[in-house]
Amino acid sequence: MTAIDGRTELKMLSFQAPKIRLLRSLSIENEAMQVLDFAAFARPEFDVPIFCANFFTAASMNIIVLDLNPLHNVIDRSDYKEKYYESLLPVGLKYAELFPWGGKLTSESLQFFSPIVIWTKFTKSQYRHDDLYSAFVDYYKAWLQLVDLAVEEKDVSHIICNCEAQHKYLTWREQKSPFPALGQLVVELYIPSVQPTKYWRTLTDKVKENAIFLFDGLFMEHDPGHGVLKRLIGESLAKDVIKNFLFNGIDELGSKGFLDYFPEYRCNDGNINENRSIIGKSFEYRPWDAKGEFIGNNIRI
């Protein structure tokens, strides 16, 4: 699909299998950047983590999120952490050394990440891209193996719990982070045009034009993902892509709204607080140790 600007290409793929509710991929590419939003969800009969790969590449910056997002909060659920992540810690440590922590991550969003999450930023480098491809393959193979070994849940209450967990995840992503770090990427591309840096000066006029185009789209809506897509493919199609593709299942898996799951975001007038964080706490350094233990409460913010 070619965007309204005539320069940006969007590609969408999806897949289902007996144990997989949805595997879907969205890529966006133009002269300014490349975006990959890849996710895979097991069926609710299996409490397997959610595979998540969000890659954003521009001329001078790469922003990466790669994880097996836990279906249940591993900070509170040690049993779930041990079940799925204990055996994966070695691969997580391997790539944590190659890809340093990317900076502040809000405490609210931390509940949707695991001890093996790769959250990083780096400048353009072929060997980094090669390492990232290896990480993607290793994490994806690990997820497929978990799915292959997963035993179907028969207890209806557990299946309902898994449905709600996926629904809560989708509700958060739709409201607060449709494209995690996309805003940061576009801002880092655009802000230097106001306060020029060496990276901005190296960009071509066409790349700068695309960056500014996306920046304008990013802030034309409260929802940054919707703003960018609306800018690229129009409002009607953007809504359809977000609801029925990126967050497929948000209507089928549950009926709760964002404030039902996250009441702390309720404003006095009943609307949703648009701030990313209510607690106001973020983690500049990796909040898990080498054993996968959460040490965020011991880190000075």
C-alpha distance (Angstrom), angle and dihedral (degrees) to the residues before:
residue distance angle dihedral
M1 . . .
T2 3.81 . .
A3 3.80 117.0 .
I4 3.78 126.1 -126.4
D5 3.80 90.7 -97.2
G6 3.80 90.0 63.2
R7 3.81 91.0 -131.3
T8 3.80 105.7 72.1
E9 3.81 121.6 80.5
L10 3.81 122.2 -156.3
K11 3.81 123.1 -166.8
M12 3.80 125.5 -173.2
L13 3.80 128.2 -170.9
S14 3.80 131.3 174.2
F15 3.80 137.3 -178.1
Q16 3.81 140.0 -178.2
A17 3.80 132.9 -162.4
P18 3.82 137.3 174.3
K19 3.82 91.7 -86.1
I20 3.80 98.1 26.1
R21 3.81 119.5 79.1
L22 3.78 93.0 -171.6
L23 3.78 139.3 -10.4
R24 3.79 110.9 -175.6
S25 3.77 138.6 169.0
L26 3.79 132.5 -165.7
S27 3.79 121.3 -173.7
I28 3.80 126.5 -175.3
E29 3.77 121.0 -170.2
N30 3.79 137.8 176.0
E31 3.79 137.7 135.9
A32 3.81 91.3 -76.2
M33 3.78 101.4 49.1
Q34 3.78 152.0 -13.5
V35 3.80 121.5 -132.6
L36 3.80 129.1 -169.2
D37 3.80 121.2 -174.3
F38 3.81 107.4 -179.7
A39 3.81 123.8 169.5
A40 3.78 137.5 164.3
F41 3.81 127.4 -164.5
A42 3.78 126.6 -167.1
R43 3.78 119.1 -139.8
P44 3.85 113.7 -89.2
E45 3.79 89.9 -107.2
F46 3.81 85.6 74.1
D47 3.82 123.7 56.0
V48 3.82 92.9 -151.7
P49 3.83 116.7 146.1
I50 3.81 120.9 -101.1
F51 3.79 116.3 -101.9
C52 3.80 109.1 -131.2
A53 3.81 128.4 -178.1
N54 3.80 119.7 169.4
F55 3.80 114.2 172.9
F56 3.80 123.9 177.7
T57 3.79 118.9 -176.9
A58 3.79 127.4 -177.4
A59 3.78 134.1 164.1
S60 3.79 93.8 -85.2
M61 3.80 106.3 14.4
N62 3.79 141.9 48.3
I63 3.81 120.9 -166.7
I64 3.79 116.2 -169.1
V65 3.80 137.0 -171.5
L66 3.81 115.6 177.5
D67 3.77 122.0 163.8
L68 3.75 150.0 129.3
N69 3.79 93.2 -116.2
P70 3.82 109.3 -144.1
L71 3.76 117.2 -117.3
H72 3.80 87.3 -146.1
N73 3.81 126.9 35.3
V74 3.82 106.7 -89.6
I75 3.80 91.6 -161.4
D76 3.81 88.9 65.9
R77 3.81 100.1 25.3
S78 3.80 109.4 60.6
D79 3.81 90.1 168.7
Y80 3.81 91.2 60.2
K81 3.80 91.5 45.2
E82 3.80 92.1 52.1
K83 3.81 92.5 45.0
Y84 3.79 96.2 55.4
Y85 3.80 111.1 13.5
E86 3.79 109.0 36.2
S87 3.81 92.0 79.9
L88 3.82 91.5 44.0
L89 3.82 97.2 54.2
P90 3.85 94.1 94.4
V91 3.80 92.5 57.5
G92 3.79 89.6 43.4
L93 3.81 91.8 52.5
K94 3.79 91.1 47.6
Y95 3.79 92.6 58.2
A96 3.81 95.0 36.7
E97 3.81 86.2 65.2
L98 3.80 91.8 49.6
F99 3.80 95.3 43.5
P100 3.83 114.7 39.8
W101 3.80 119.6 -148.5
G102 3.80 109.5 -77.0
G103 3.79 100.0 -135.7
K104 3.77 137.7 -95.7
L105 3.80 118.2 12.9
T106 3.80 118.7 -179.5
S107 3.79 119.4 -114.9
E108 3.81 90.9 -126.4
S109 3.81 93.3 58.7
L110 3.81 92.4 44.3
Q111 3.81 91.2 79.3
F112 3.81 88.4 70.3
F113 3.80 95.8 54.1
S114 3.79 132.8 77.1
P115 3.83 133.5 -139.0
I116 3.83 89.3 -99.4
V117 3.80 96.7 54.0
I118 3.80 117.3 137.7
W119 3.81 108.1 -146.6
T120 3.77 108.7 165.1
K121 3.79 148.4 138.7
F122 3.78 127.9 -149.6
T123 3.79 140.7 161.6
K124 3.78 121.6 -106.7
S125 3.81 113.0 -64.8
Q126 3.80 131.5 150.7
Y127 3.80 94.6 -144.5
R128 3.81 89.6 50.6
H129 3.77 89.6 52.5
D130 3.80 90.1 49.6
D131 3.82 90.3 51.5
L132 3.79 90.2 47.5
Y133 3.79 91.3 52.4
S134 3.82 89.4 51.2
A135 3.81 90.0 49.8
F136 3.80 91.3 50.2
V137 3.80 91.6 50.7
D138 3.82 93.4 46.6
Y139 3.80 93.8 47.8
Y140 3.80 93.0 44.9
K141 3.81 92.1 48.8
A142 3.80 89.1 49.2
W143 3.80 90.6 52.0
L144 3.80 92.8 48.1
Q145 3.80 89.8 50.6
L146 3.81 90.9 51.6
V147 3.79 89.3 51.4
D148 3.78 91.8 47.6
L149 3.81 92.0 52.1
A150 3.80 95.8 41.4
V151 3.79 116.3 117.0
E152 3.78 117.2 -140.9
E153 3.79 114.1 -106.8
K154 3.81 114.9 -125.7
D155 3.80 98.9 -179.1
V156 3.80 106.6 98.6
S157 3.80 92.8 -151.4
H158 3.81 90.9 56.6
I159 3.80 91.6 48.5
I160 3.81 89.9 51.3
C161 3.81 88.9 49.7
N162 3.81 90.6 52.8
C163 3.81 90.8 48.3
E164 3.78 90.7 53.0
A165 3.80 91.8 46.7
Q166 3.81 91.9 54.5
H167 3.80 90.3 44.0
K168 3.81 92.2 51.0
Y169 3.82 89.7 50.3
L170 3.81 92.4 49.8
T171 3.81 91.7 45.7
W172 3.80 91.3 53.2
R173 3.80 93.4 45.8
E174 3.79 93.5 47.9
Q175 3.79 93.6 50.4
K176 3.80 104.0 34.2
S177 3.78 110.7 18.3
P178 3.81 117.5 15.5
F179 3.81 88.3 157.8
P180 3.82 107.0 19.5
A181 3.81 109.9 -138.3
L182 3.81 94.0 0.5
G183 3.78 89.5 114.8
Q184 3.77 90.5 51.5
L185 3.80 92.0 49.6
V186 3.79 94.5 50.4
V187 3.79 92.2 44.0
E188 3.80 91.4 50.0
L189 3.79 88.0 51.4
Y190 3.77 94.9 45.9
I191 3.80 107.1 34.8
P192 3.83 91.8 65.9
S193 3.81 87.4 64.5
V194 3.80 86.3 67.6
Q195 3.80 94.8 37.9
P196 3.83 102.6 23.1
T197 3.80 119.4 -138.7
K198 3.78 131.6 -176.3
Y199 3.82 90.1 -98.0
W200 3.80 93.9 53.5
R201 3.80 91.4 48.8
T202 3.82 90.7 55.8
L203 3.82 93.5 56.7
T204 3.78 121.5 98.9
D205 3.79 119.8 -117.3
K206 3.80 89.5 -109.2
V207 3.81 92.7 54.3
K208 3.81 90.8 47.6
E209 3.79 89.8 50.1
N210 3.81 91.5 52.4
A211 3.80 92.0 46.7
I212 3.80 92.2 52.3
F213 3.82 89.7 45.9
L214 3.81 90.4 55.5
F215 3.80 93.2 42.6
D216 3.80 90.3 56.0
G217 3.79 89.4 49.9
L218 3.78 92.1 47.8
F219 3.77 93.3 63.0
M220 3.79 101.6 34.1
E221 3.83 88.4 89.7
H222 3.82 135.4 33.4
D223 3.79 85.7 -121.5
P224 3.83 105.4 67.6
G225 3.80 94.6 -162.8
H226 3.77 91.4 53.0
G227 3.80 90.8 45.6
V228 3.79 93.7 55.7
L229 3.81 94.7 43.7
K230 3.79 91.6 45.3
R231 3.77 88.3 53.5
L232 3.81 91.4 49.8
I233 3.82 104.5 39.3
G234 3.79 108.1 9.3
E235 3.79 132.7 -95.0
S236 3.80 100.2 -81.7
L237 3.79 96.3 48.9
A238 3.81 91.7 41.1
K239 3.81 91.1 56.9
D240 3.79 90.5 48.4
V241 3.82 93.5 49.9
I242 3.80 92.7 48.7
K243 3.80 97.1 45.0
N244 3.78 102.4 36.0
F245 3.80 102.3 28.4
L246 3.80 115.4 22.5
F247 3.80 92.9 35.0
N248 3.75 100.8 24.6
G249 3.80 108.8 165.3
I250 3.77 97.8 37.4
D251 3.81 90.1 114.1
E252 3.81 96.8 36.4
L253 3.81 104.2 42.9
G254 3.79 98.5 52.2
S255 3.79 147.3 -14.0
K256 3.82 102.3 -136.0
G257 3.77 120.1 114.4
F258 3.79 129.9 -135.5
L259 3.81 93.7 -93.2
D260 3.80 91.5 50.7
Y261 3.80 88.8 61.7
F262 3.79 97.5 33.0
P263 3.84 108.5 29.0
E264 3.80 90.9 163.0
Y265 3.82 87.5 76.1
R266 3.83 93.5 61.3
C267 3.80 114.3 117.9
N268 3.79 122.4 -147.9
D269 3.80 89.5 -101.2
G270 3.81 91.0 53.8
N271 3.80 95.7 -106.7
I272 3.80 126.1 123.0
N273 3.79 117.1 -91.6
E274 3.80 105.7 -120.1
N275 3.82 94.1 -150.0
R276 3.79 114.7 113.2
S277 3.80 91.6 -135.0
I278 3.79 131.8 33.5
I279 3.78 96.9 176.0
G280 3.78 89.1 52.1
K281 3.80 93.5 -140.4
S282 3.78 123.9 126.0
F283 3.78 136.2 172.7
E284 3.79 118.1 -124.8
Y285 3.81 91.8 179.2
R286 3.81 132.5 44.1
P287 3.83 105.7 -76.6
W288 3.83 95.4 -153.9
D289 3.79 126.3 73.8
A290 3.81 127.8 -138.6
K291 3.81 90.4 -84.3
G292 3.79 92.3 54.7
E293 3.80 92.7 -107.5
F294 3.79 116.8 146.1
I295 3.79 109.6 -115.6
G296 3.79 97.6 166.7
N297 3.78 93.0 112.7
N298 3.81 88.6 59.7
I299 3.79 95.5 50.2
R300 3.78 116.2 98.6
I301 3.78 109.0 -127.8
